[in-house]
Amino acid sequence: MIIFNCIYAPQALLVRKFLRTVNTDEVINYMEIINKLTKNDVYSCEPSDIVVNSYIIKYLEKSIIEKGSKSFYYVLSNLDETIICNLQEHVNKMCNSIDEEITYNITVKGDIKNCNLNEYFQTINELILNEKA
């Protein structure tokens, strides 16, 4: 079984602190990918969403299909249902191709009243950090 955890917090520092406390095979952070691709560009141009999304899909394929990773943390830039739905659609296709079950969880900080997260995730946790994290 593959465990796919999403995390969302309005402040990047909270996300970084939280990720230091978890044990996982892979961490995928949209903003870090943008920064990495920008630094690797000859003209230091920020990549388009299409380029970033292609990078993420290739990374997921390599991690799930080739490396056999079973635990993921994906840092969401926002709680947009379209992003969550598309992400899960791609991950489901990859897991179906290797006959693996998948569980989706999310850890969030902040106001989620306007989000319909129950439709997409088996468990919803609140991001709580100890001061020492």
C-alpha positions as CSV (number, residue, x, y, z in Angstrom):
1,M,0.0,0.0,0.0
2,I,1.1,3.5,-0.8
3,I,0.5,6.3,1.6
4,F,0.2,9.7,-0.1
5,N,0.2,12.5,2.4
6,C,-0.5,16.1,1.4
7,I,0.3,19.0,3.6
8,Y,-0.9,22.6,3.5
9,A,0.0,25.6,5.6
10,P,-0.1,29.3,4.7
11,Q,3.5,29.7,6.0
12,A,6.3,27.8,4.3
13,L,8.3,27.8,7.6
14,L,5.5,25.7,9.3
15,V,5.7,23.2,6.4
16,R,9.5,22.9,6.7
17,K,9.3,22.4,10.4
18,F,6.7,19.8,10.1
19,L,8.5,17.9,7.4
20,R,11.6,17.6,9.6
21,T,9.5,15.6,12.1
22,V,8.1,12.9,9.6
23,N,9.6,9.7,8.3
24,T,8.9,9.4,4.6
25,D,10.4,8.1,1.4
26,E,9.7,11.2,-0.8
27,V,8.9,14.8,-0.3
28,I,7.5,16.8,-3.3
29,N,7.3,20.6,-2.8
30,Y,5.9,22.6,-5.7
31,M,7.7,25.8,-4.6
32,E,11.1,24.1,-4.2
33,I,10.7,22.5,-7.6
34,I,10.1,26.0,-9.1
35,N,13.2,27.3,-7.3
36,K,15.3,24.4,-8.5
37,L,14.2,24.7,-12.1
38,T,14.7,28.5,-12.1
39,K,18.2,28.1,-10.8
40,N,19.0,25.6,-13.5
41,D,17.7,27.8,-16.3
42,V,20.3,29.7,-18.2
43,Y,18.4,32.9,-18.0
44,S,17.0,32.2,-14.5
45,C,13.5,32.4,-15.7
46,E,10.7,30.9,-13.7
47,P,9.3,27.8,-15.4
48,S,5.7,27.6,-16.6
49,D,3.1,25.5,-14.7
50,I,3.2,23.0,-17.5
51,V,7.0,22.5,-17.1
52,V,6.6,22.1,-13.3
53,N,3.7,19.7,-13.6
54,S,5.6,17.6,-16.1
55,Y,8.6,17.5,-13.7
56,I,6.3,16.4,-10.8
57,I,4.6,13.7,-12.9
58,K,8.0,12.3,-14.1
59,Y,9.3,12.4,-10.5
60,L,6.2,10.5,-9.2
61,E,6.5,7.9,-12.0
62,K,10.2,7.3,-11.1
63,S,9.4,7.2,-7.4
64,I,6.4,4.9,-7.6
65,I,7.1,2.7,-10.6
66,E,10.9,2.5,-10.7
67,K,12.0,3.0,-7.1
68,G,8.9,1.4,-5.4
69,S,8.5,4.3,-2.9
70,K,5.6,3.7,-0.5
71,S,5.4,6.9,1.5
72,F,5.0,10.4,0.1
73,Y,4.5,14.0,1.4
74,Y,3.3,16.4,-1.2
75,V,3.3,20.1,-0.2
76,L,0.2,21.8,-1.6
77,S,0.6,25.5,-2.6
78,N,-3.2,26.0,-1.9
79,L,-6.3,23.9,-1.2
80,D,-7.7,24.2,-4.7
81,E,-9.9,21.2,-5.5
82,T,-8.9,21.1,-9.1
83,I,-5.2,20.7,-8.1
84,I,-6.0,18.0,-5.6
85,C,-8.3,16.1,-8.1
86,N,-5.7,16.3,-10.9
87,L,-2.9,15.2,-8.6
88,Q,-4.9,12.2,-7.3
89,E,-5.9,11.3,-10.9
90,H,-2.2,11.0,-12.0
91,V,-1.2,9.1,-8.8
92,N,-4.1,6.7,-9.2
93,K,-3.1,5.9,-12.8
94,M,0.4,5.1,-11.7
95,C,-0.7,3.0,-8.8
96,N,-3.2,1.1,-10.9
97,S,-0.4,0.3,-13.4
98,I,1.6,-1.5,-10.7
99,D,-1.5,-2.9,-8.9
100,E,-1.0,-0.9,-5.7
101,E,-3.7,0.4,-3.3
102,I,-3.3,4.0,-2.2
103,T,-4.4,6.0,0.8
104,Y,-4.7,9.8,0.7
105,N,-4.2,11.8,3.9
106,I,-3.9,15.6,4.5
107,T,-2.4,17.6,7.2
108,V,-3.5,21.3,7.2
109,K,-3.0,24.5,9.2
110,G,-5.5,27.3,8.9
111,D,-9.1,27.8,7.9
112,I,-10.5,24.9,5.8
113,K,-14.2,25.7,6.2
114,N,-14.7,26.4,2.5
115,C,-12.9,23.3,1.3
116,N,-14.5,19.9,0.7
117,L,-11.5,17.8,1.7
118,N,-13.5,14.8,3.0
119,E,-14.3,14.0,-0.6
120,Y,-10.6,13.5,-1.4
121,F,-8.8,12.3,1.7
122,Q,-9.3,9.4,4.1
123,T,-7.9,11.3,7.0
124,I,-7.7,15.0,7.7
125,N,-5.2,16.1,10.5
126,E,-4.5,19.5,11.9
127,L,-0.9,20.6,11.7
128,I,0.4,20.9,15.2
129,L,4.0,21.6,16.0
130,N,5.9,21.5,19.3
131,E,8.0,24.6,19.9
132,K,11.2,22.5,19.6
133,A,10.4,21.3,16.1
